[in-house]
Amino acid sequence: MNDRLVETFLDEARELLDGLEDHLLDLEKNPEDADALNAAFRALHSIKGSASMFGFDDAGAFAHEVEAALDHFRTAHLPVTPELSDAVLRSRDYLRVLLSNPDAAEDD
C-alpha cells in the first residue's frame, strides 16, 4: 500500500481522535449536548471505516465497539455520564496505541 496514503490516514485519524477528546469535554460540561455526542460518534465511525481499509484491523474493530456503545447512548437518549466520557477517553488512548503500533492489540 502507498506509504503516503497510510500517513495521510494516520494524520487524519489523529485529528479525529483530538476532536473526539474535544467533543467528550463538551459533553462533560453539557451531558445533553446531542451535537457533541453525534460528533463523537462520527469521529469513531470515520476511524473505524478508514482503519479497516488501510489494514489497521484491530483499531477498526475496537473503534467499532466504542462506536456501538456511543450509538446506544445516542439512540436510547441515555444521559452521558462522567464515567462514559472517561471510558471513551481511555478508548481513544488505546486507539492511538493501535494506530501507532498495530501489533499492540491485547489478547483476551
PyMOL commands that set and color helices and strands:
alter all, ss='L'
color gray80, all
select helices_A, chain A and resi 3-29+34-53+57-75+82-100+102-104
alter helices_A, ss='H'
color red, helices_A
deselect
rebuild
show_as cartoon
